[in-house]
Amino acid sequence: MQNIFINKEKVKKNFYNCRFDYEDHALIQKEMAAHLFSKLDKGYHSILELGCGLGTYTQYLYKECAFVDYFALDFIPEYQTIFQYKFPQINFISFDMDKLDQLFPSYYFNLITSNASIQWSNDPKKLIHTCMKKLNHNGTLALSFFGDKNYYEIKDIFNIGLDYFSELDLNEIMNEYTVTYFYQEEKKLHFQNTIDIFRHIKKTGVGGLMQTYLSKTQCREYEKKYQNILTYHPIYLILKNQ
């Protein structure tokens, strides 16, 4: 597999360019947001959300979760005006989650949470450790992200893809902290043809990182072997700082 180095500037550009299409195409990410929120308490004094985007997940917390302080991070500064119009009581900060240890050095949170975002960290395991250090005693880290079966068909046929959490990665994390919820599943989307799969991926902000020549031979192989199915591998993990 050809692992992709995450160029943050390219990621910014990809997501900003698909900002008007994301909600219509990020079907799995929207389901993940609802699932993750359903496992949370309905009130936290201080909340930090990582990779908030334009608020697919934020809307649940904002409407149905009591809070005093809510900080939402995303590395696309252009989102700020839209985000703060939609969620005026939330503090939007344009910031790279990989530098979280430099943000609010003496501030600790009751809830740190993120939906379908931490795969854009250059070191997701390190980011989880940093998050746990930023929690108050008995604070909660609630995450949804993708496991290593995500887009496995793409990796198999086109030999390209992001690095996702493996079972070993998960076990290392869960052995170190108190786990209050863990669940993983596979969801499959069906498409008319292989080109539509790549169009879908592009509309969810990922496509620009997966630029590759789509030969007719590879497309036929994908259709024959996988019947134009694309697999998502959502993982839900909630940890307590005890």
LUMDO-405085 format. One line per 2 residues: number of its first residue (from 1); for each residue x, y, z of N, C-alpha, C, O, CB. Coordinates in steps of 0.1 Angstrom, whole numbers, plus 2048, in hexadecimal, padded with zeros to 3 digits. Glycine has a CB too. Layout:
NUM> X Y Z X Y Z X Y Z X Y Z X Y Z  ... .
end
This chain:
1> 808 7F4 800 800 800 800 809 80C 800 813 80D 807 7F7 800 80C  805 816 7F8 80C 823 7F7 805 82D 801 7FB 833 7FE 80C 829 7E9 .
3> 80B 82E 80D 806 837 817 808 845 813 812 849 80D 80C 834 825  7FE 84E 816 7FF 85C 812 804 864 81D 7FE 864 828 7F1 860 80D .
5> 80E 86D 81B 812 876 825 807 881 825 803 886 81B 820 87C 822  802 885 831 7F7 88E 832 7FD 89D 831 803 8A2 83A 7F0 88D 83F .
7> 7FA 8A3 825 7FE 8B0 823 7F2 8B9 828 7E8 8B9 822 801 8B3 814  7F4 8C0 833 7E9 8C7 839 7E3 8D2 830 7D7 8D5 830 7ED 8CD 847 .
9> 7EC 8D8 829 7E7 8E3 820 7DE 8DD 815 7D4 8E3 811 7F3 8EA 819  7E2 8D1 810 7D9 8CB 806 7CC 8C6 80C 7C2 8C7 805 7E1 8BF 800 .
11> 7CC 8C1 818 7C0 8BD 81F 7B7 8C9 820 7AB 8C8 81E 7C3 8B7 82D  7BC 8D5 825 7B4 8E1 826 7AD 8E4 819 7A1 8E7 818 7BD 8ED 82A .
13> 7B5 8E4 80E 7B0 8E7 801 7A5 8DE 7FD 79A 8E2 7F8 7BB 8E8 7F7  7A7 8D1 7FF 79D 8C7 7FB 790 8C9 802 785 8C9 7FC 7A3 8B9 7FD .
15> 791 8CA 80F 784 8CC 817 77D 8D9 814 771 8D9 813 787 8CB 826  785 8E3 812 77E 8F0 80F 778 8F0 801 76D 8F6 800 789 8FC 810 .
17> 77E 8E9 7F8 778 8E9 7EA 76B 8E1 7EA 763 8E3 7E1 782 8E3 7E1  76A 8D7 7F3 75E 8CF 7F3 753 8D3 7FE 74A 8CB 801 761 8C0 7F5 .
19> 755 8DF 803 74D 8E3 80E 73E 8E3 80B 735 8E1 814 751 8F1 813  73A 8E5 7FE 72C 8E6 7FA 727 8D8 7F7 71A 8D6 7F6 72A 8EF 7EF .
21> 72F 8CE 7F6 72B 8C1 7F2 72C 8B7 7FE 726 8AC 7FD 734 8BC 7E7  734 8BB 808 737 8B1 813 72B 8AB 819 72A 89F 81B 740 8B8 81D .
23> 721 8B3 81D 716 8AE 824 70E 8A4 81C 708 89B 822 70D 8BA 828  70D 8A6 80F 705 89D 807 70C 890 804 706 886 801 702 8A3 7FA .
25> 719 88F 806 721 883 802 727 87C 80E 72B 870 80E 72C 887 7F9  729 883 819 72F 87D 825 725 875 82D 722 878 839 736 888 82E .
27> 71F 86C 827 714 864 82D 718 85D 83A 712 85D 844 70E 85B 823  724 856 838 729 84E 844 72D 857 84F 72B 854 85B 734 845 83F .
29> 734 862 84C 738 86B 856 72D 871 85E 72E 873 86A 741 876 850  721 873 857 716 878 85E 710 86E 867 70B 871 873 70B 87D 854 .
31> 710 861 863 70B 857 86C 714 855 878 70F 852 883 70A 849 864  721 856 876 72B 855 881 728 860 88B 729 85E 897 739 856 87B .
33> 725 86C 886 723 878 88F 717 875 898 718 877 8A4 720 885 887  70C 870 893 700 86D 89B 703 861 8A5 6FF 862 8B0 6F5 869 891 .
35> 70A 857 8A0 70D 84C 8A9 716 850 8B5 713 84D 8C0 715 841 8A1  721 858 8B2 72A 85C 8BC 722 865 8C6 724 863 8D3 736 864 8B7 .
37> 71A 86E 8C2 713 877 8CB 709 86F 8D4 707 873 8DF 70B 882 8C3  703 865 8CE 6FA 85D 8D6 700 856 8E2 6F9 852 8EB 6F3 852 8CD .
39> 70D 855 8E3 714 84E 8EE 71A 858 8F8 720 854 902 720 846 8E8  717 865 8F6 71C 86F 8FF 712 873 90A 706 871 908 721 87C 8F8 .
41> 717 879 915 70E 880 91E 708 88C 918 70D 890 90D 715 883 92C  6FE 892 91E 6F7 89D 918 6FC 8AB 91F 6F4 8B4 91E 6E8 89C 919 .
43> 707 8AB 925 70C 8B7 92A 71B 8B6 92F 71F 8AC 935 704 8BB 936  723 8C0 92B 731 8C0 92E 735 8CF 930 731 8D8 929 73B 8BA 923 .
45> 73C 8D2 93B 740 8E0 93E 749 8E6 933 746 8F1 92E 748 8E1 94B  753 8DE 92E 75C 8E3 924 75E 8D9 919 760 8CD 91C 76A 8E7 92A .
47> 75D 8DD 90D 75D 8D4 901 768 8D9 8F8 769 8E5 8F5 750 8D2 8FA  770 8CF 8F2 779 8D2 8E7 776 8C8 8DC 776 8BC 8DE 788 8D1 8EC .
49> 772 8CE 8D0 770 8C5 8C5 77B 8C7 8BB 77F 8D2 8B7 763 8C9 8BE  781 8BC 8B6 78C 8BC 8AC 786 8B9 89E 77E 8B0 89C 797 8B2 8B0 .
51> 78B 8C1 894 787 8BE 886 778 8C1 884 771 8B8 87F 78A 8B0 882  773 8CC 889 765 8CF 889 75F 8D1 87B 753 8CF 879 762 8DB 891 .
53> 768 8D5 871 762 8D8 864 758 8E2 864 75A 8ED 86A 75D 8CB 85D  74D 8E0 85D 741 8E9 85D 736 8E5 867 72B 8EA 866 73C 8EB 84F .
55> 739 8DB 86F 730 8D8 87A 726 8CD 878 71C 8CC 87F 728 8E4 87C  72A 8C3 870 722 8B7 86F 71F 8B0 87C 714 8AC 87F 728 8AD 865 .
57> 72A 8AF 884 729 8A9 892 725 8B4 89C 71E 8B1 8A5 736 8A2 895  72A 8BF 89A 729 8CA 8A4 71A 8CD 8A7 716 8D0 8B2 72F 8D7 89F .
59> 711 8CC 89C 703 8CF 89E 6FD 8C7 8A9 6F4 8CC 8B0 6FC 8CD 891  701 8BB 8AB 6FB 8B2 8B5 6FE 8B8 8C3 6F5 8B9 8CB 6FF 8A4 8B4 .
61> 70B 8BA 8C5 70F 8BF 8D2 709 8CD 8D5 705 8D0 8E0 71F 8C0 8D2  709 8D5 8CB 704 8E3 8CC 6F5 8E4 8D0 6F1 8EC 8D9 707 8EB 8C0 .
63> 6EE 8DC 8CA 6DF 8DC 8CC 6DB 8D4 8D8 6D1 8D8 8DF 6D8 8D7 8C0  6E2 8C9 8DC 6DC 8C0 8E6 6E5 8BE 8F1 6E2 8B5 8FA 6D9 8B3 8DF .
65> 6F1 8C4 8F2 6FA 8C2 8FD 6FD 8CF 904 701 8D9 8FE 707 8BC 8F8  6FB 8CF 911 6FD 8DC 919 70C 8DD 91B 714 8D4 91D 6F6 8DB 927 .
67> 711 8EA 91A 71F 8ED 91C 721 8FB 920 718 903 91F 727 8EA 90F  72C 8FE 926 730 90C 92A 73A 911 920 739 91C 91A 736 90C 938 .
69> 745 909 91E 74F 90D 914 750 902 909 751 8F6 90C 75D 90F 91B  750 907 8FC 751 8FD 8F1 75B 904 8E7 759 90E 8E2 743 8FB 8EA .
71> 766 8FC 8E5 770 901 8DB 770 8F6 8D0 771 8EA 8D2 77E 902 8E2  770 8FB 8C3 770 8F2 8B8 77C 8F6 8AF 77D 901 8AB 762 8F4 8B0 .
73> 784 8EC 8AC 790 8EE 8A4 78E 8E8 896 789 8DD 894 79C 8E7 8AB  793 8EF 88D 795 8EA 87F 7A0 8F2 879 7A2 8FE 87B 787 8EB 877 .
75> 7A7 8EC 870 7B3 8F3 86A 7AF 8FB 85D 7B8 900 856 7BE 8E9 867  7A3 8FC 85A 79E 904 84F 799 912 854 78D 912 858 794 8FD 846 .
77> 7A1 91C 854 79C 929 859 790 92F 853 788 936 859 7A7 933 859  78E 92B 846 782 931 83E 775 92C 844 76A 932 841 783 92D 830 .
79> 775 921 84C 769 91C 852 763 925 85D 758 924 861 76B 90E 857  76C 92E 862 768 935 86F 75B 93D 86D 752 93C 876 773 93E 873 .
81> 75A 945 863 74E 94D 861 741 945 861 737 948 867 74F 956 855  741 93A 858 736 931 857 733 92A 864 727 929 869 738 927 84C .
83> 73D 925 86A 73C 91D 877 736 926 882 72D 922 889 749 917 87B  73B 932 884 736 93A 88F 728 940 88C 721 944 895 740 945 891 .
85> 724 941 87F 717 944 87C 70D 939 881 702 93C 886 715 948 86D  711 92D 87E 709 921 881 709 91E 890 6FE 91A 896 70D 915 87A .
87> 714 921 897 716 91D 8A5 71C 929 8AD 727 928 8B0 71F 910 8A6  714 933 8AF 71A 93F 8B5 71F 93E 8C3 728 946 8C7 70F 94A 8B5 .
89> 71C 934 8CA 721 932 8D8 72D 92A 8D9 732 927 8E4 716 92C 8E1  732 926 8CD 73E 91D 8CD 74A 926 8C8 749 92E 8BF 73D 911 8C3 .
91> 755 924 8CE 762 92B 8CA 769 922 8C0 76F 918 8C3 76B 92D 8D7  769 927 8B3 770 920 8A8 77F 925 8A8 781 931 8A9 769 923 89B .
93> 788 91B 8A7 796 91F 8A7 79C 917 89B 79B 90B 89A 79D 91B 8B4  7A3 91E 892 7AA 918 887 7B7 913 88D 7C0 91B 890 7AC 922 87B .
95> 7B9 906 88D 7C5 901 894 7C7 8F2 890 7BD 8EB 88D 7C3 901 8A4  7D3 8EE 88F 7D7 8E0 88B 7D6 8D7 897 7DD 8DA 8A1 7E5 8E0 885 .
97> 7CE 8CD 897 7CC 8C4 8A2 7D9 8BE 8A7 7DB 8BA 8B2 7C2 8B9 89F  7E3 8BC 89D 7F0 8B6 8A1 7F8 8BF 8AA 802 8BB 8B0 7F8 8B3 895 .
99> 7F4 8CC 8AC 7FB 8D5 8B5 7F3 8D8 8C2 7F4 8E2 8C8 7FE 8E2 8AE  7EA 8CE 8C5 7E0 8D0 8D0 7E7 8D3 8DD 7E2 8DB 8E5 7D7 8C4 8D1 .
101> 7F3 8CD 8DF 7FA 8CF 8EC 7FE 8DE 8EE 802 8E2 8F9 806 8C6 8EC  7FE 8E6 8E3 802 8F4 8E4 7F6 8FD 8E6 7F8 909 8E8 809 8F8 8D7 .
103> 7EA 8F7 8E6 7DE 8FF 8E7 7D9 8FE 8F5 7D7 8F3 8FB 7D3 8FA 8DD  7D6 90A 8FB 7D0 90A 909 7D9 901 912 7D3 8F8 918 7C2 905 909 .
105> 7E5 904 914 7EE 8FC 91C 7E9 8F9 92A 7ED 8EF 930 7FC 901 91D  7E2 902 930 7DD 900 93E 7CE 8FE 93F 7C8 8FF 94A 7E1 90C 947 .
107> 7C8 8FB 934 7B9 8F9 933 7B6 8EA 931 7BC 8E3 929 7B3 901 928  7AD 8E5 939 7A9 8D7 937 79A 8D5 935 792 8DE 939 7AD 8CF 944 .
109> 796 8CB 92E 788 8CA 929 781 8BE 92F 787 8B4 933 788 8C8 91A  774 8BF 930 76C 8B4 934 769 8AA 929 767 89E 92B 75F 8B9 93A .
111> 768 8AF 91D 766 8A7 911 76F 8AC 906 76F 8B8 902 757 8A7 90D  777 8A3 900 77D 8A5 8F3 778 89B 8E9 777 88F 8EC 78D 8A4 8F4 .
113> 774 8A0 8DE 76D 897 8D5 770 89A 8C6 774 8A5 8C3 75E 897 8D7  76E 890 8BD 771 892 8AF 76A 887 8A7 76A 87C 8AB 780 892 8AC .
115> 764 88C 89C 75D 882 893 764 881 886 765 88C 87F 74E 886 892  768 876 882 76E 873 875 779 87D 871 779 881 866 763 873 86B .
117> 782 880 87A 78C 88A 877 79A 886 87B 7A3 88B 874 788 897 87F  79C 87E 885 7AA 87C 88A 7B3 875 880 7BF 874 882 7AA 875 897 .
119> 7AD 86F 876 7B5 869 86B 7BE 873 864 7C7 86F 85C 7AD 860 862  7BA 880 865 7C2 88B 85F 7CD 88F 867 7D5 898 864 7B9 896 85B .
121> 7CF 889 873 7DB 88C 87B 7E7 884 875 7E5 879 870 7D8 888 88A  7F2 88A 877 7FE 882 872 803 878 87C 80B 870 879 80A 88C 870 .
123> 7FD 878 888 7FF 86E 893 7F3 86D 89C 7F3 872 8A7 80C 872 89B  7E9 866 897 7DC 865 89F 7DE 85F 8AD 7D8 863 8B6 7D3 85C 897 .
125> 7E7 855 8AE 7E9 84F 8BC 7EF 85A 8C5 7EA 85B 8D1 7F2 843 8BB  7F8 861 8C0 7FE 86C 8C9 7F3 876 8CC 7F3 87C 8D7 80A 873 8C2 .
127> 7EB 87A 8C2 7E0 883 8C5 7D7 87E 8D0 7D2 886 8D8 7D8 886 8B8  7D3 871 8D0 7CB 86C 8DA 7D1 86E 8E8 7CB 872 8F1 7C8 85D 8D8 .
129> 7DE 86B 8E9 7E5 86D 8F5 7E5 87B 8FA 7E3 87E 906 7F4 868 8F4  7E7 884 8F0 7E6 893 8F4 7D8 896 8F9 7D7 89E 902 7EA 89B 8E7 .
131> 7CE 891 8F2 7C0 894 8F6 7BE 890 905 7B8 897 90D 7B6 88E 8ED  7C3 884 908 7C0 87F 915 7C7 887 920 7C2 889 92B 7C6 870 916 .
133> 7D2 88D 91C 7D9 896 926 7D2 8A4 927 7D4 8AB 931 7E8 899 921  7C9 8A7 91E 7C2 8B4 91E 7B4 8B2 925 7AD 8BC 925 7C0 8B9 910 .
135> 7B2 8A7 92B 7A5 8A4 931 7A6 8A7 940 7B0 8A4 946 7A0 896 92E  79B 8AC 946 799 8AC 954 798 89E 959 796 895 952 78D 8B5 958 .
137> 79A 89C 967 798 88F 96D 789 88B 96A 780 892 96B 79A 890 97C  788 87F 965 77B 879 961 776 87F 954 76A 87D 951 771 87A 96C .
139> 77E 886 94D 77A 88B 940 779 881 936 77E 875 938 784 896 93C  773 884 92B 76F 87A 920 776 87E 913 775 88A 90F 760 879 91E .
141> 77C 874 90C 780 875 8FE 777 86D 8F6 777 860 8F7 790 872 8FD  770 873 8ED 766 86B 8E5 76A 86D 8D6 769 879 8D1 758 870 8E8 .
143> 76D 862 8CF 772 863 8C1 76A 859 8B8 766 84F 8BC 781 860 8C1  768 85E 8AC 766 854 8A1 770 857 897 774 862 894 757 856 89B .
145> 774 84C 891 77F 84C 886 77E 840 87E 774 838 87F 78D 84E 88D  788 83D 875 787 832 86C 792 828 86F 79D 82B 872 788 837 85E .
147> 78E 81B 86D 798 810 86F 79E 80C 862 79B 812 857 791 804 875  7A7 802 862 7AF 7FF 857 7A8 7F7 84C 7AE 7F4 841 7BB 7F7 85B .
149> 79B 7F4 84E 793 7EF 842 78D 7FA 83A 786 7F7 830 788 7E5 848  78F 806 83E 789 811 837 78F 812 829 79B 813 827 78B 81E 83F .
151> 786 813 81F 78B 814 811 794 809 80D 79D 80B 804 791 822 80F  793 7FD 813 79D 7F3 810 79D 7EE 801 7A7 7EA 7FC 79B 7E7 819 .
153> 791 7F0 7FB 790 7ED 7EC 799 7F6 7E4 7A0 7F1 7DB 782 7ED 7E8  799 803 7E8 7A2 80C 7E1 7B1 809 7E2 7B8 809 7D9 79F 81B 7E6 .
155> 7B4 805 7EF 7C2 802 7F1 7C6 7F5 7EA 7D1 7F4 7E5 7C4 800 801  7BD 7EC 7E9 7C0 7DF 7E2 7C2 7E1 7D3 7CC 7DC 7CD 7B5 7D5 7E4 .
157> 7B9 7E9 7CC 7BA 7EA 7BE 7C3 7F5 7B9 7CB 7F4 7B0 7AC 7EC 7B8  7C3 800 7C0 7CA 80C 7BC 7D7 80F 7C4 7DF 818 7C1 7C2 818 7BC .
159> 7D9 807 7CE 7E6 807 7D6 7E8 815 7DC 7F4 81A 7DC 7F1 803 7CD  7DE 81B 7E1 7DF 828 7E7 7D5 82A 7F2 7CA 824 7F2 7DE 833 7DD .
161> 7D8 831 7FD 7CF 834 808 7D5 83A 814 7E2 83A 815 7C8 827 80B  7CD 83F 81D 7D2 844 82A 7D5 839 833 7D1 82D 831 7C8 84D 830 .
163> 7DD 83C 83D 7DF 832 848 7D3 834 852 7D0 83F 856 7ED 835 850  7CD 829 856 7C2 829 85F 7C6 821 86B 7D0 819 86B 7B5 824 859 .
165> 7BE 822 876 7C1 81A 882 7C0 80B 880 7B6 806 87A 7B7 81F 88E  7CA 804 884 7CA 7F6 884 7C5 7F0 891 7C4 7F8 89B 7D8 7F0 881 .
167> 7C3 7E3 892 7BF 7DD 89E 7CA 7DE 8A9 7C7 7E0 8B5 7BC 7CE 89C  7D6 7DE 8A4 7E1 7DF 8AE 7E1 7EE 8B4 7E3 7EF 8C0 7EF 7DD 8A7 .
169> 7DF 7F8 8AB 7DE 805 8B0 7D3 807 8BA 7D5 80D 8C5 7DC 80F 8A4  7C8 801 8B7 7BC 802 8C0 7BF 7FC 8CE 7BC 801 8D8 7B0 7FC 8BA .
171> 7C5 7F0 8CD 7C8 7E8 8D9 7D2 7F0 8E2 7D0 7F0 8EE 7CD 7DB 8D6  7DB 7F6 8DC 7E5 7FE 8E4 7DE 809 8EB 7E1 80C 8F7 7F0 803 8DB .
173> 7D5 810 8E4 7CE 81B 8EA 7C5 816 8F6 7C5 81C 901 7C6 823 8E0  7BD 80C 8F3 7B3 808 8FC 7B9 801 908 7B3 801 913 7AA 7FE 8F5 .
175> 7C5 7FB 907 7CC 7F5 913 7D2 800 91C 7D5 7FD 928 7D7 7EC 90E  7D3 80C 917 7D9 817 91F 7CF 81F 927 7D2 825 931 7E2 820 916 .
177> 7C3 820 922 7B9 828 928 7AC 821 92B 7AA 815 927 7B5 834 91E  7A3 828 933 796 822 937 78D 824 92B 789 82F 927 791 828 943 .
179> 788 819 926 77F 819 91A 770 818 91F 76D 80E 926 782 80D 910  768 821 91B 75A 821 91F 751 81D 914 745 819 916 755 82E 925 .
181> 756 81E 907 74E 81A 8FC 758 817 8F0 761 81F 8ED 744 824 8F8  755 80C 8E9 75D 808 8DD 754 801 8D4 74D 7F7 8D8 76A 800 8E1 .
183> 754 805 8C8 74C 7FE 8BE 752 800 8B0 756 80B 8AD 73D 802 8BE  752 7F6 8A7 756 7F8 89A 74D 7F1 890 747 7E7 894 765 7F3 898 .
185> 74C 7F5 884 743 7F0 87B 748 7F2 86C 751 7FA 86A 734 7F6 87C  742 7EB 863 746 7ED 855 739 7F1 84E 72E 7EB 84F 74C 7E1 84E .
187> 73A 7FC 846 72F 801 83E 733 801 830 73E 806 82C 72A 80F 843  72A 7FC 827 72D 7FB 819 724 804 810 718 803 812 72D 7ED 814 .
189> 72A 80C 808 723 814 7FE 724 80E 7F0 72F 809 7EC 728 823 7FE  719 80E 7E9 719 808 7DB 718 814 7D1 711 81D 7D3 70D 7FF 7DA .
191> 720 812 7C6 721 81C 7BC 71E 816 7AE 720 80A 7AC 72E 823 7BC  71B 81F 7A5 718 81A 797 725 816 790 725 80C 788 711 825 78F .
193> 730 81D 793 73D 81A 78C 748 81F 795 746 826 79F 73D 81F 77E  754 81B 791 760 81F 799 763 82E 799 767 833 7A3 76C 817 795 .
195> 760 834 78E 762 843 78D 759 84A 798 75D 853 79E 75F 848 77F  74D 845 79A 744 84B 7A4 749 849 7B2 747 852 7BA 736 844 7A3 .
197> 751 83E 7B4 757 83D 7C1 761 848 7C4 761 84E 7CF 75E 82F 7C2  769 84B 7BA 773 855 7BC 76D 863 7BD 772 86C 7C3 77D 855 7B1 .
199> 762 865 7B6 75A 871 7B7 755 873 7C5 756 87E 7CB 74F 872 7AC  750 868 7CA 74B 869 7D8 756 86C 7E2 754 874 7EB 744 85B 7DC .
201> 761 865 7E0 76C 868 7E9 771 876 7E9 774 87D 7F3 778 85F 7E6  771 87C 7DD 775 88A 7DB 76C 893 7E2 770 89D 7E8 776 88D 7CC .
203> 75F 890 7E1 755 899 7E7 755 899 7F6 74F 8A2 7FD 747 895 7E2  75C 88F 7FC 75D 88F 80B 76A 894 80F 76E 892 81B 75B 880 810 .
205> 772 89A 806 77E 8A1 80A 78B 899 809 796 89E 80B 77D 8A6 817  789 88C 806 795 883 806 79B 881 7F8 7A7 87E 7F7 790 875 80B .
207> 794 884 7EE 798 880 7E0 7A5 886 7DC 7AD 880 7D5 78E 884 7D7  7A8 893 7E0 7B4 899 7DC 7C1 893 7E1 7CB 894 7DB 7B4 8A7 7E0 .
209> 7BF 88B 7EB 7CB 884 7F1 7CD 876 7EA 7D6 86F 7ED 7CA 882 800  7C3 872 7E2 7C3 865 7DC 7C4 866 7CC 7BF 85E 7C5 7B7 85D 7E0 .
211> 7CB 871 7C8 7CC 872 7B9 7D4 867 7B3 7E0 865 7B7 7D2 880 7B6  7CE 860 7AA 7D5 855 7A4 7CF 853 796 7C4 857 794 7D4 848 7AC .
213> 7D7 84E 78D 7D1 84B 780 7C8 83F 780 7CC 834 784 7DD 849 776  7BC 841 77C 7B2 836 77C 7B2 82F 76F 7AB 834 765 7A4 83C 780 .
215> 7B9 825 76E 7BA 81E 761 7AD 816 75F 7A7 812 769 7C6 815 760  7A9 813 753 79D 80B 750 79F 7FD 756 795 7F7 75A 79B 80B 741 .
217> 7AB 7F8 755 7AE 7EB 75B 7AB 7EA 769 7A4 7E1 76E 7BC 7E6 758  7B0 7F4 771 7AD 7F4 77F 79E 7F6 783 799 7F0 78C 7B5 7FF 786 .
219> 798 7FF 77B 78A 801 77E 782 7F4 77B 778 7F1 783 784 80C 775  785 7ED 770 77E 7E0 76E 781 7D6 778 778 7CE 77C 782 7DA 760 .
221> 78D 7D6 77D 791 7CD 788 789 7D0 795 784 7C7 79B 7A0 7CD 78B  788 7DD 798 780 7E1 7A4 772 7DC 7A2 76C 7D7 7AC 781 7F0 7A6 .
223> 76C 7DF 797 75E 7DB 795 75C 7CC 796 752 7C7 79B 759 7E0 787  765 7C4 790 764 7B6 790 766 7B0 79E 75F 7A7 7A3 76E 7AF 786 .
225> 770 7B5 7A5 774 7B0 7B2 76B 7B5 7BD 767 7AD 7C7 782 7B3 7B6  766 7C2 7BD 75F 7C8 7C8 751 7CD 7C4 74A 7D3 7CC 767 7D3 7CE .
227> 74D 7CB 7B8 740 7CF 7B3 73D 7DE 7B6 732 7E2 7BA 735 7C6 7B9  747 7E6 7B5 746 7F5 7B8 741 7F8 7C6 739 801 7C7 73D 7FB 7AD .
229> 745 7F0 7CF 742 7F3 7DD 74E 7F9 7E4 759 7F6 7E1 73E 7E5 7E5  74B 803 7ED 755 80A 7F5 752 808 803 747 80A 808 756 819 7F1 .
231> 75C 803 80B 75A 800 819 75F 80B 822 76A 810 820 761 7F3 81D  757 80F 82C 75B 818 837 75C 80F 843 755 806 845 751 824 839 .
233> 766 813 84C 768 80C 858 768 815 864 773 818 86A 776 804 857  75C 81A 868 75C 823 874 75F 81C 881 75B 810 883 74E 829 875 .
235> 766 823 88A 769 81F 897 765 829 8A1 767 835 89E 779 81B 898  75F 825 8AC 75B 82F 8B6 762 82B 8C3 762 81F 8C8 74B 82E 8B8 .
237> 768 835 8C9 771 832 8D5 76E 83E 8DF 770 849 8DC 780 831 8D2  76A 83A 8EB 769 844 8F6 771 83F 902 770 834 907 75A 845 8FA .
239> 77A 849 906 783 846 911 781 850 91D 77C 85B 91A 792 847 90C  784 84B 929 782 853 935 790 856 93B 799 84D 93B 779 84D 93F .
241> 792 862 940 79E 866 947 79C 863 956 798 86C 95D 7A3 875 944  7A0 857 95A 79D 853 968 7AA 850 96F 7AA 84D 97B 794 847 969 .
end
